[in-house]
Amino acid sequence: MDTIEIGLWVTGGLLVLVLTGMRVAFAAALTGLIGLVWIFWAKFGYDPDRFGKALTVAVKTAGQVPHSKVASHTLSLIPTFILIGYLAYYAGLTRALFEAAKRWIAWVPGGLAVSTIFATAGFAAVSGASVATSAVFARIAIPEMLSVGYNKRFAAGVVAAGGTLASLIPPSAILVIYAIIVEQDVGKLLLAGFIPGAFSALVYGLLIVGIAVVFKNVGPPVTGFTWKERFTALPGALPIVAVILIIICFVYNPFGDKAWGTPTEGGAIGAFIVFCFALFHGMRWPEFKSALLETAKLTAMIFSIIWGVLIYVRFLGFADLPGAFSDWITSLEMSPMLILICILLAYAVLGMFMDAIGMLLLTLPVVYPAVMALNGGEAVSAAESAFGMSGPMCAIWFGILVVKMAEFCLITPPIGLNCFVVAGVRPDLSVQDVFKGVTPFFIADAVTIALLVAFPGIVLYLPSLAG
């Protein structure tokens, strides 16, 4: 049995373990270690006397992974981004954002729902966690919508869909993980997420207005706010603007000079600004302790998944499965764009059974090289490429597409995590209610993904400015 066959058998075993309920981190680490032992023992001719040697080499190989990868300073972005989100919650930024959006937008049909989408988009700019965003706005926005007569399923669906925006709008933990796995520039990927994230929020908003116009009882408008009330609500959102500007200036300086620092430094300074604002608004030691503990828990979970999956990735390298998959993909007699669409559809199906981070970590080591090969390779120029963009730009474009697919998977049954979170926060709502309420947003996501595929400039404009 050659290494490719070993790779296929082990990958099949990994899928079985994940689909039967084992955590991705443990399933990937276990199968990766088994695969390494299998490959090394095969090289020893399956000699029973040398099995111990194969096991020792495999354990040493797997043991090098956690430190060698996690020692990268790039990963320090993840806890800082998550901490910003929890501090922003205790600083009252979530309610301030929602109140400002409500006073300015609630007068349109479905206005409170549109306000919720724009408020979640604003909160996404200081939070890297979709689940946290959904949980926070389930407490704030749903009661407001129900109090003016919104359909409860629709209100729940709006919050669940709005929470997904945190996956795309920087600071995004998933974009950082993508950059680490495919070894691309974190700063350019974060820049690339701004416009598609805002575009996704705009598409959601237009969908809500359309639904509210057609079905009058779904989301009535709310009026009566004076211009003074609208303008007095704006200062509460200023820390969000400050954090966004800091991240942009530390990734790409819009004033024409070099960036002020690294994304890691930008994330740390952003967290400090939100921390100061939270102290000013009354955060005390119990709230600060809770923010640190929640950040540590979520960071530990993400790092555990990364460690486990990187052991599996090390095995894939020895099995040469990514290279074989790339060769197979490029040998297909289909247009590269059609193949890319099929890959995105496969992500949509896979996301029904796996969480977003685990799905990307498990698939990217195999799928990413194949997509780059379809475009002509990592060093290809735009003129010679299949998708009309250079290798580095293709990596950024594909990254935004797969993260958008990960967003989509957060609201699709049966695993849609955001829907379970909203139902968990609101005892008066069942998971089935939330899934029914979020169904129209599948259409909005499909339209957004189609437009990002058809018009890559939406994704690549800001990264192209950064050089």
C-alpha positions as CSV (number, residue, x, y, z in Angstrom):
1,M,0.0,0.0,0.0
2,D,1.5,3.3,-1.0
3,T,1.4,6.6,0.9
4,I,-1.5,8.0,-1.1
5,E,-3.7,5.0,-0.2
6,I,-2.6,5.3,3.5
7,G,-3.6,9.0,3.3
8,L,-7.0,8.2,1.9
9,W,-7.7,5.5,4.5
10,V,-6.7,7.8,7.4
11,T,-8.6,10.7,6.1
12,G,-11.7,8.5,5.8
13,G,-11.2,7.4,9.4
14,L,-11.0,11.1,10.4
15,L,-14.3,11.9,8.8
16,V,-15.9,8.9,10.5
17,L,-14.7,10.0,13.9
18,V,-15.8,13.6,13.3
19,L,-19.2,12.7,12.0
20,T,-19.8,10.3,14.9
21,G,-19.2,13.1,17.4
22,M,-15.5,13.1,18.4
23,R,-14.1,16.6,18.8
24,V,-12.1,17.8,15.8
25,A,-9.0,18.5,17.8
26,F,-8.8,15.0,19.2
27,A,-9.9,13.2,16.1
28,A,-7.3,15.1,13.9
29,A,-4.5,14.5,16.4
30,L,-5.3,10.8,16.8
31,T,-5.7,10.0,13.1
32,G,-2.6,12.1,12.3
33,L,-0.5,10.2,14.8
34,I,-1.9,6.8,13.5
35,G,-1.2,7.9,10.0
36,L,2.4,8.8,10.8
37,V,3.0,5.5,12.6
38,W,1.5,3.7,9.5
39,I,3.7,5.5,7.0
40,F,6.9,5.0,9.0
41,W,6.2,1.4,9.6
42,A,5.4,0.9,5.9
43,K,8.9,2.3,5.2
44,F,10.3,-0.3,7.5
45,G,8.5,-3.0,5.5
46,Y,5.9,-3.7,8.2
47,D,8.6,-5.5,10.2
48,P,7.1,-6.3,13.7
49,D,10.4,-5.8,15.3
50,R,10.6,-2.2,14.0
51,F,7.1,-1.1,15.0
52,G,8.5,0.4,18.2
53,K,11.0,2.4,16.1
54,A,8.1,3.6,13.8
55,L,6.1,4.6,16.8
56,T,9.0,6.6,18.4
57,V,9.7,8.5,15.2
58,A,6.0,9.3,14.7
59,V,5.6,10.6,18.3
60,K,8.7,12.7,18.0
61,T,7.5,14.1,14.6
62,A,4.0,14.9,16.0
63,G,5.5,16.3,19.2
64,Q,7.4,19.0,17.3
65,V,4.2,20.5,15.9
66,P,2.6,22.3,18.8
67,H,5.6,24.4,19.8
68,S,7.0,25.0,16.3
69,K,3.6,26.4,15.1
70,V,2.1,28.0,18.2
71,A,5.4,29.8,19.0
72,S,4.6,32.0,16.0
73,H,3.7,35.6,17.2
74,T,1.0,35.7,14.6
75,L,-1.2,33.5,16.7
76,S,-1.1,36.1,19.5
77,L,-3.6,38.0,17.4
78,I,-6.4,35.5,18.3
79,P,-6.6,36.2,22.1
80,T,-6.3,40.0,21.6
81,F,-9.1,40.0,19.1
82,I,-11.3,37.8,21.3
83,L,-10.5,40.0,24.4
84,I,-11.5,43.1,22.5
85,G,-15.0,41.6,22.0
86,Y,-15.5,40.7,25.6
87,L,-14.2,44.0,26.9
88,A,-16.5,45.8,24.4
89,Y,-19.5,44.0,25.9
90,Y,-18.6,45.0,29.4
91,A,-18.0,48.6,28.2
92,G,-21.6,48.8,27.0
93,L,-20.5,49.2,23.4
94,T,-23.0,46.7,22.2
95,R,-26.0,48.5,23.6
96,A,-24.6,51.9,22.5
97,L,-24.2,50.6,18.9
98,F,-27.7,49.1,18.8
99,E,-29.2,52.3,20.2
100,A,-27.4,54.5,17.7
101,A,-28.4,52.2,14.8
102,K,-32.0,52.1,16.0
103,R,-32.4,55.9,16.2
104,W,-31.0,56.4,12.7
105,I,-32.4,53.4,10.8
106,A,-35.5,52.1,12.7
107,W,-37.9,54.3,10.6
108,V,-37.5,52.1,7.4
109,P,-39.6,48.9,7.0
110,G,-38.0,46.2,9.2
111,G,-35.9,49.0,10.7
112,L,-35.1,47.4,14.0
113,A,-33.9,44.3,12.2
114,V,-31.7,46.4,9.9
115,S,-30.4,48.2,12.9
116,T,-29.5,44.9,14.5
117,I,-27.6,43.8,11.4
118,F,-25.6,47.1,11.2
119,A,-25.0,47.0,15.0
120,T,-23.7,43.4,14.8
121,A,-21.5,44.5,11.9
122,G,-20.1,47.3,14.0
123,F,-19.6,45.0,17.0
124,A,-17.9,42.5,14.6
125,A,-15.2,45.3,14.1
126,V,-14.2,44.8,17.7
127,S,-14.9,41.1,18.1
128,G,-13.4,38.1,16.4
129,A,-16.1,35.6,17.6
130,S,-19.4,35.0,15.8
131,V,-20.9,33.0,18.7
132,A,-20.2,35.8,21.2
133,T,-21.8,38.4,18.8
134,S,-25.0,36.2,18.5
135,A,-25.2,35.7,22.2
136,V,-24.9,39.4,23.0
137,F,-27.4,40.6,20.5
138,A,-29.9,37.9,21.4
139,R,-30.1,39.5,24.8
140,I,-30.3,43.1,23.5
141,A,-32.0,43.1,20.1
142,I,-34.6,40.4,20.3
143,P,-36.6,41.9,23.2
144,E,-36.7,45.2,21.4
145,M,-38.0,43.7,18.2
146,L,-40.6,41.6,20.0
147,S,-41.8,44.6,22.0
148,V,-42.9,46.4,18.8
149,G,-44.6,43.3,17.2
150,Y,-41.9,41.6,15.2
151,N,-42.3,37.9,14.3
152,K,-40.2,36.0,16.9
153,R,-38.8,33.6,14.4
154,F,-37.8,36.4,12.1
155,A,-36.2,38.4,15.0
156,A,-34.2,35.3,16.0
157,G,-33.0,34.7,12.5
158,V,-31.8,38.3,12.1
159,V,-29.6,37.9,15.2
160,A,-28.2,34.5,14.2
161,A,-27.4,35.8,10.7
162,G,-26.0,39.1,11.9
163,G,-23.6,37.2,14.2
164,T,-21.9,35.5,11.3
165,L,-20.5,38.9,10.2
166,A,-17.8,38.6,12.9
167,S,-16.2,35.8,10.9
168,L,-15.4,38.2,8.0
169,I,-15.1,41.7,9.3
170,P,-11.7,42.3,11.0
171,P,-10.6,41.5,13.6
172,S,-11.5,38.0,12.6
173,A,-10.0,34.9,14.3
174,I,-10.9,32.7,11.3
175,L,-9.0,34.9,8.9
176,V,-6.0,34.8,11.1
177,I,-6.2,31.0,11.2
178,Y,-6.6,30.8,7.4
179,A,-3.5,33.0,7.0
180,I,-1.4,30.8,9.3
181,I,-2.5,27.5,7.6
182,V,-1.8,28.7,4.1
183,E,1.2,30.9,5.1
184,Q,-0.1,34.2,3.7
185,D,0.1,37.8,4.8
186,V,-2.3,38.3,7.8
187,G,-2.5,42.1,7.3
188,K,-3.7,41.8,3.7
189,L,-6.2,39.2,4.6
190,L,-7.6,41.4,7.3
191,L,-7.8,44.3,4.9
192,A,-9.6,42.2,2.4
193,G,-12.3,41.4,4.9
194,F,-13.6,44.9,5.3
195,I,-15.5,45.5,2.1
196,P,-17.0,42.0,1.7
197,G,-18.1,42.2,5.3
198,A,-19.8,45.5,4.9
199,F,-21.2,44.3,1.6
200,S,-22.7,41.2,3.3
201,A,-24.3,43.5,5.9
202,L,-25.8,45.7,3.2
203,V,-27.2,42.6,1.4
204,Y,-28.8,41.4,4.6
205,G,-30.3,44.8,5.2
206,L,-31.8,45.0,1.7
207,L,-33.3,41.5,2.2
208,I,-34.9,42.6,5.5
209,V,-36.4,45.7,3.9
210,G,-37.8,43.6,1.1
211,I,-39.3,41.1,3.4
212,A,-40.8,43.8,5.6
213,V,-42.4,45.6,2.6
214,V,-43.9,42.4,1.2
215,F,-45.1,40.9,4.6
216,K,-46.4,43.9,6.6
217,N,-46.7,42.1,9.9
218,V,-43.1,40.8,10.0
219,G,-41.2,43.9,10.9
220,P,-43.0,47.2,11.4
221,P,-41.0,50.5,11.3
222,V,-40.3,52.5,14.5
223,T,-40.6,56.3,14.3
224,G,-40.5,59.2,16.7
225,F,-36.8,59.9,17.2
226,T,-35.7,63.5,16.9
227,W,-32.5,64.7,15.3
228,K,-31.1,65.6,18.7
229,E,-31.7,62.1,19.9
230,R,-30.0,60.7,16.9
231,F,-26.9,62.8,17.2
232,T,-26.6,62.3,21.0
233,A,-26.5,58.5,20.3
234,L,-23.4,58.7,18.1
235,P,-20.6,59.3,20.7
236,G,-21.2,55.9,22.3
237,A,-20.0,54.3,19.0
238,L,-16.8,56.3,18.8
239,P,-14.6,53.6,20.4
240,I,-15.6,51.2,17.6
241,V,-14.4,53.8,15.0
242,A,-11.1,54.2,17.0
243,V,-10.4,50.5,17.0
244,I,-11.2,50.1,13.3
245,L,-8.8,53.0,12.4
246,I,-6.1,51.6,14.6
247,I,-6.3,48.1,13.0
248,I,-6.3,49.7,9.5
249,C,-3.3,51.9,10.3
250,F,-1.3,49.0,11.8
251,V,-2.1,46.9,8.7
252,Y,-2.1,49.5,6.0
253,N,-1.5,53.2,6.5
254,P,-4.1,55.1,4.4
255,F,-2.1,58.3,4.7
256,G,0.5,57.1,2.3
257,D,3.4,56.1,4.6
258,K,4.4,52.7,6.0
259,A,2.0,50.9,8.3
260,W,2.4,52.0,12.0
261,G,3.2,48.4,13.1
262,T,2.1,44.9,12.9
263,P,-1.5,43.5,13.2
264,T,-0.5,42.0,16.5
265,E,0.5,45.4,17.9
266,G,-2.7,46.9,16.5
267,G,-4.8,44.3,18.2
268,A,-3.1,44.8,21.5
269,I,-3.5,48.6,21.3
270,G,-7.2,48.2,20.3
271,A,-7.7,45.9,23.3
272,F,-6.1,48.6,25.6
273,I,-8.4,51.3,24.2
274,V,-11.5,49.3,24.8
275,F,-10.2,48.3,28.2
276,C,-9.9,52.0,29.2
277,F,-13.3,52.7,27.8
278,A,-14.8,49.8,29.8
279,L,-13.2,51.1,33.0
280,F,-14.6,54.6,32.3
281,H,-18.1,53.0,32.0
282,G,-17.9,51.1,35.3
283,M,-16.3,47.8,34.6
284,R,-14.8,46.3,37.8
285,W,-12.7,43.3,38.8
286,P,-15.5,40.7,38.5
287,E,-16.4,41.8,34.9
288,F,-12.7,42.0,34.0
289,K,-12.0,38.6,35.4
290,S,-15.0,37.2,33.5
291,A,-13.7,38.7,30.2
292,L,-10.2,37.2,30.8
293,L,-11.6,33.8,31.7
294,E,-13.9,33.7,28.6
295,T,-11.0,34.8,26.4
296,A,-8.8,32.1,27.8
297,K,-11.4,29.4,27.4
298,L,-12.1,30.3,23.7
299,T,-8.4,30.8,22.9
300,A,-7.6,27.4,24.5
301,M,-10.3,25.7,22.4
302,I,-9.1,27.3,19.2
303,F,-5.4,26.5,19.9
304,S,-6.3,22.9,20.8
305,I,-8.0,22.5,17.4
306,I,-5.0,24.1,15.7
307,W,-2.6,21.7,17.5
308,G,-4.6,18.6,16.6
309,V,-5.1,19.6,13.0
310,L,-1.5,20.5,12.5
311,I,-0.5,17.0,13.5
312,Y,-2.8,15.7,10.8
313,V,-1.4,18.2,8.4
314,R,2.1,16.9,9.1
315,F,0.9,13.4,8.3
316,L,-0.7,14.7,5.0
317,G,2.7,16.1,4.0
318,F,4.3,12.7,4.4
319,A,1.4,11.0,2.6
320,D,1.7,13.6,-0.3
321,L,-2.1,13.7,-0.4
322,P,-2.3,17.5,-1.2
323,G,0.0,17.1,-4.2
324,A,-2.0,14.1,-5.5
325,F,-5.3,16.0,-5.0
326,S,-3.9,19.0,-6.9
327,D,-2.8,16.8,-9.8
328,W,-6.2,15.2,-9.9
329,I,-8.1,18.6,-9.8
330,T,-5.9,20.1,-12.6
331,S,-6.4,17.0,-14.8
332,L,-10.1,17.4,-14.8
333,E,-11.5,18.5,-18.2
334,M,-13.7,21.3,-16.7
335,S,-13.2,25.0,-16.5
336,P,-11.3,26.2,-13.4
337,M,-14.2,28.4,-12.4
338,L,-16.7,25.5,-12.5
339,I,-14.3,23.4,-10.3
340,L,-14.0,26.3,-7.9
341,I,-17.8,26.5,-7.6
342,C,-18.0,22.8,-7.0
343,I,-15.5,23.2,-4.2
344,L,-17.5,26.0,-2.6
345,L,-20.7,23.8,-2.8
346,A,-18.8,21.0,-1.1
347,Y,-17.9,23.4,1.7
348,A,-21.6,24.2,2.0
349,V,-22.5,20.5,2.5
350,L,-19.5,19.8,4.8
351,G,-20.5,22.8,7.0
352,M,-23.8,21.1,7.8
353,F,-21.8,18.5,9.8
354,M,-18.7,20.3,11.1
355,D,-17.9,23.6,12.9
356,A,-16.4,26.4,10.8
357,I,-12.9,26.4,12.3
358,G,-12.5,22.6,12.2
359,M,-13.8,22.4,8.7
360,L,-11.3,25.0,7.4
361,L,-8.4,23.5,9.3
362,L,-9.1,20.0,8.0
363,T,-9.7,20.9,4.4
364,L,-7.4,23.8,3.6
365,P,-4.1,21.7,3.6
366,V,-5.6,19.7,0.7
367,V,-7.9,22.1,-1.0
368,Y,-5.8,25.3,-1.0
369,P,-2.9,23.8,-3.1
370,A,-5.4,22.5,-5.6
371,V,-7.1,26.0,-6.0
372,M,-3.7,27.6,-6.4
373,A,-2.8,25.0,-9.0
374,L,-6.0,25.7,-10.9
375,N,-5.0,29.4,-11.1
376,G,-1.6,28.5,-12.4
377,G,0.5,28.3,-9.2
378,E,1.5,30.6,-6.4
379,A,4.0,32.5,-8.5
380,V,1.7,33.0,-11.6
381,S,1.1,36.5,-12.9
382,A,-2.4,37.9,-13.4
383,A,-2.0,37.8,-17.2
384,E,-1.2,34.1,-17.2
385,S,-3.6,33.0,-14.5
386,A,-7.0,31.2,-14.9
387,F,-8.9,33.5,-12.6
388,G,-7.3,36.7,-13.8
389,M,-5.3,37.4,-10.7
390,S,-1.8,36.7,-9.4
391,G,-1.0,33.9,-7.1
392,P,-0.9,36.0,-3.8
393,M,-4.1,37.8,-4.8
394,C,-5.8,34.4,-5.6
395,A,-4.8,33.2,-2.1
396,I,-6.5,36.3,-0.5
397,W,-9.6,36.0,-2.7
398,F,-10.0,32.3,-2.0
399,G,-9.5,33.0,1.7
400,I,-12.4,35.4,1.8
401,L,-14.6,33.0,-0.2
402,V,-14.0,30.1,2.2
403,V,-14.5,32.3,5.3
404,K,-17.8,33.5,3.8
405,M,-18.7,29.8,3.3
406,A,-17.8,29.3,7.0
407,E,-20.2,32.1,7.9
408,F,-22.9,30.4,5.9
409,C,-22.2,27.2,7.8
410,L,-22.9,28.9,11.1
411,I,-26.6,29.2,10.3
412,T,-27.2,26.0,8.3
413,P,-28.9,23.0,10.0
414,P,-28.2,20.6,11.7
415,I,-25.0,22.1,13.2
416,G,-25.6,25.8,12.7
417,L,-23.9,27.0,15.9
418,N,-25.3,30.5,16.0
419,C,-28.8,29.2,15.9
420,F,-28.2,27.0,18.9
421,V,-26.6,29.9,20.8
422,V,-29.6,32.2,20.1
423,A,-32.0,29.5,21.2
424,G,-29.9,28.9,24.3
425,V,-30.0,32.5,25.3
426,R,-33.8,32.8,24.6
427,P,-35.8,30.1,26.4
428,D,-39.0,31.2,24.6
429,L,-37.4,30.2,21.2
430,S,-36.7,26.6,20.1
431,V,-33.8,25.8,17.8
432,Q,-36.4,25.0,15.1
433,D,-37.8,28.5,15.4
434,V,-34.3,30.0,14.8
435,F,-33.6,27.8,11.8
436,K,-36.9,28.7,10.3
437,G,-36.2,32.4,10.9
438,V,-32.8,32.3,9.4
439,T,-33.8,30.6,6.2
440,P,-34.3,33.8,4.1
441,F,-30.7,34.7,4.8
442,F,-29.5,31.6,2.9
443,I,-30.6,33.5,-0.2
444,A,-28.7,36.6,0.8
445,D,-25.5,34.6,1.4
446,A,-25.8,32.8,-1.9
447,V,-26.2,36.2,-3.7
448,T,-23.2,37.6,-1.8
449,I,-20.9,34.6,-2.6
450,A,-21.9,34.7,-6.2
451,L,-21.1,38.4,-6.5
452,L,-17.7,37.9,-4.7
453,V,-16.9,35.1,-7.2
454,A,-18.0,37.1,-10.2
455,F,-16.4,40.4,-9.1
456,P,-13.1,39.7,-7.3
457,G,-12.4,43.4,-7.2
458,I,-14.8,43.6,-4.2
459,V,-12.3,41.5,-2.2
460,L,-9.0,42.6,-3.7
461,Y,-9.4,46.4,-3.8
462,L,-8.0,47.2,-0.4
463,P,-5.2,44.5,-0.5
464,S,-4.1,45.9,-3.9
465,L,-3.6,49.3,-2.3
466,A,-1.3,47.8,0.3
467,G,1.0,46.6,-2.4
